[in-house]
C-alpha cells in the first residue's frame, strides 16, 4: 500500500517517500491518467484544499494563503523567451532580460473541478522577483541567449498544459492577485 507524503495516514508513518515512476511513465507514454506535476513545501502540507471558486469569491483578509489544485489551460507570454525579465531591486522595476537579477514573470490561466461549469479562466501569477515562486521552474537565466534553458522551460510548460496534468500549489493573495509560492515542479 502506498501513501503520498502529504496524506494524513502518511504523516503517521515513520518514513514516506513519493514514488513518481507511474507519473513519469504516464507523461512519456501519452497516457490520459491524471498526473500531479508539482508538490508544495512541507510547511504548507497541512493547509486545507481550497477551490478556485472559493478563493476568487472570498472577501476575507487582503493577504491570505491558500492551497489549491488546478490545471493550466494557457501560459502567458506565449513567447517563452519573454518570460525571463531583469529585476532591479533598488528601483523595484522590471526590464528586458539583460543585466540584473533574472526572474520568471508568467501568468497561468487555470481551471479546476469547481469552475468547469463556467467559461471563465482564472489567472494565477508566477513572479519570482520576491522569491515567492522561485523554486517552481528553478533558476532563471537569460532565455534569449540560453537555448538549452529555453528548451527545458518549453518542455516544462508543455507538460503543464498537457491534458490531465494538475498543479498542487500554495498561492498567496496580494493586492487582489494570486501568486504561486513554496511550490516546485517534480516532473
C-alpha positions as CSV (number, residue, x, y, z in Angstrom):
1,X,0.0,0.0,0.0
2,X,1.4,3.4,-0.8
3,X,0.7,6.9,0.6
4,X,1.7,10.3,-0.5
5,X,3.8,12.2,2.0
6,X,1.1,14.8,2.4
7,X,-1.7,12.4,3.3
8,X,-3.0,12.2,6.9
9,X,-2.1,8.4,7.1
10,X,1.3,9.1,5.5
11,X,2.1,11.6,8.3
12,X,1.6,8.9,11.0
13,X,4.2,6.7,9.3
14,X,7.9,7.0,10.1
15,X,9.2,7.3,6.5
16,X,7.1,8.0,3.4
17,X,8.6,8.7,0.0
18,X,6.6,9.7,-3.0
19,X,7.0,7.2,-5.9
20,X,6.7,9.2,-9.1
21,X,7.6,6.4,-11.5
22,X,4.0,5.9,-12.6
23,X,3.5,9.6,-13.2
24,X,6.7,9.8,-15.3
25,X,5.6,6.9,-17.4
26,X,2.2,8.4,-17.9
27,X,3.8,11.6,-19.2
28,X,6.1,9.9,-21.6
29,X,3.7,7.3,-22.7
30,X,0.9,9.7,-23.7
31,X,-1.5,8.2,-21.2
32,X,-4.6,10.1,-20.2
33,X,-4.1,9.3,-16.5
34,X,-4.1,12.2,-14.0
35,X,-0.6,13.4,-13.2
36,X,0.3,15.7,-10.4
37,X,3.1,17.9,-11.7
38,X,4.1,19.8,-8.5
39,X,4.5,19.5,-4.8
40,X,4.2,22.1,-2.1
41,X,6.6,22.8,0.7
42,X,6.2,20.7,3.8
43,X,5.3,23.7,5.9
44,X,2.1,24.1,3.9
45,X,1.2,20.4,3.7
46,X,-1.5,20.8,6.4
47,X,-3.3,23.7,4.7
48,X,-6.8,22.6,3.6
49,X,-7.5,22.5,-0.1
50,X,-9.5,25.5,-1.4
51,X,-11.2,25.6,-4.8
52,X,-10.6,28.4,-7.2
53,X,-14.2,29.4,-6.9
54,X,-13.8,29.8,-3.1
55,X,-10.5,31.7,-3.5
56,X,-11.8,34.2,-6.0
57,X,-15.2,34.8,-4.3
58,X,-13.8,35.0,-0.7
59,X,-13.7,38.5,0.7
60,X,-11.5,37.7,3.6
61,X,-8.3,39.5,4.5
62,X,-6.5,41.3,1.8
63,X,-3.5,39.0,2.1
64,X,-4.2,35.3,2.6
65,X,-2.5,32.0,1.8
66,X,-4.4,29.1,0.2
67,X,-3.6,25.6,-1.1
68,X,-5.4,24.7,-4.3
69,X,-5.2,22.2,-7.1
70,X,-5.8,23.3,-10.7
71,X,-4.9,22.5,-14.3
72,X,-3.3,25.0,-16.6
73,X,-5.0,25.9,-19.9
74,X,-2.6,28.5,-21.1
75,X,0.7,30.1,-20.2
76,X,1.4,33.7,-21.0
77,X,3.6,35.1,-22.5
78,X,3.3,32.7,-25.4
79,X,6.9,33.5,-26.5
80,X,8.6,31.9,-23.5
81,X,11.8,33.8,-24.0
82,X,9.9,36.9,-22.9
83,X,9.0,35.1,-19.6
84,X,12.5,36.0,-18.3
85,X,13.0,39.5,-17.2
86,X,15.6,41.5,-15.3
87,X,14.6,42.9,-11.9
88,X,16.3,45.9,-10.3
89,X,15.9,45.5,-6.5
90,X,16.6,49.2,-5.8
91,X,14.1,50.7,-8.2
92,X,11.8,47.6,-8.0
93,X,11.2,47.7,-11.7
94,X,11.3,45.1,-14.4
95,X,13.2,45.4,-17.7
96,X,14.2,43.3,-20.7
97,X,16.3,40.4,-19.8
98,X,19.9,41.6,-19.6
99,X,21.8,42.9,-16.6
100,X,20.5,42.4,-13.1
101,X,18.6,39.5,-11.4
102,X,16.9,37.2,-13.9
103,X,13.4,36.3,-12.8
104,X,10.4,34.5,-14.3
105,X,7.3,36.6,-14.9
106,X,4.5,34.4,-16.1
107,X,0.7,34.1,-15.9
108,X,-1.2,30.8,-15.8
109,X,-4.8,30.7,-17.0
110,X,-6.3,27.9,-14.9
111,X,-9.4,26.0,-14.0
112,X,-10.3,23.3,-11.5
113,X,-13.2,21.0,-10.8
114,X,-15.3,23.8,-9.1
115,X,-15.0,26.0,-12.2
116,X,-15.5,23.5,-15.0
117,X,-19.2,24.5,-15.3
118,X,-18.4,28.1,-16.3
119,X,-16.5,29.7,-19.2
120,X,-14.1,31.7,-17.0
121,X,-10.4,31.1,-16.8
122,X,-8.7,32.2,-13.6
123,X,-5.3,34.0,-13.5
124,X,-2.6,32.8,-11.2
125,X,0.8,34.6,-11.4
126,X,4.3,33.1,-11.2
127,X,6.5,36.1,-10.4
128,X,9.8,35.1,-8.8
129,X,11.3,38.6,-8.1
130,X,10.4,38.5,-4.4
131,X,11.2,34.8,-4.0
132,X,7.6,33.6,-3.9
133,X,7.7,31.1,-6.8
134,X,11.4,30.9,-7.2
135,X,11.6,27.1,-6.9
136,X,8.7,26.4,-9.4
137,X,10.9,26.1,-12.5
138,X,14.2,26.5,-10.9
139,X,16.8,29.2,-11.5
140,X,16.0,31.7,-14.3
141,X,18.6,32.5,-17.0
142,X,18.6,34.8,-20.0
143,X,16.3,32.8,-22.2
144,X,17.1,34.9,-25.3
145,X,20.7,33.6,-25.2
146,X,20.5,30.3,-23.3
147,X,18.8,28.0,-25.8
148,X,19.1,24.9,-23.5
149,X,17.3,26.7,-20.7
150,X,14.6,27.9,-23.2
151,X,14.1,24.3,-24.4
152,X,13.8,23.0,-20.9
153,X,11.3,25.6,-19.9
154,X,9.3,24.8,-23.1
155,X,9.2,21.2,-22.2
156,X,8.0,22.0,-18.6
157,X,5.3,24.3,-19.9
158,X,4.2,21.7,-22.5
159,X,3.9,19.2,-19.6
160,X,1.9,21.7,-17.5
161,X,-0.6,22.3,-20.3
162,X,-0.9,18.6,-21.2
163,X,-4.3,17.0,-20.8
164,X,-4.9,15.8,-17.2
165,X,-1.8,17.5,-15.8
166,X,-2.6,19.0,-12.4
167,X,-0.8,21.5,-10.2
168,X,-0.9,21.3,-6.4
169,X,0.1,24.8,-5.3
170,X,0.2,27.2,-2.5
171,X,-0.9,30.7,-3.6
172,X,-0.9,33.9,-1.7
173,X,-3.3,36.8,-2.4
174,X,-1.6,40.1,-2.6
175,X,-3.5,43.2,-3.6
176,X,-6.2,41.1,-5.3
177,X,-3.8,38.9,-7.3
178,X,-2.9,35.3,-6.6
179,X,0.9,34.5,-6.6
180,X,2.3,31.0,-6.5
181,X,4.7,30.4,-3.6
182,X,6.6,27.5,-2.0
183,X,5.7,25.1,-4.8
184,X,8.0,23.3,-7.2
185,X,7.7,21.1,-10.3
186,X,8.7,17.5,-9.6
187,X,8.1,16.1,-13.1
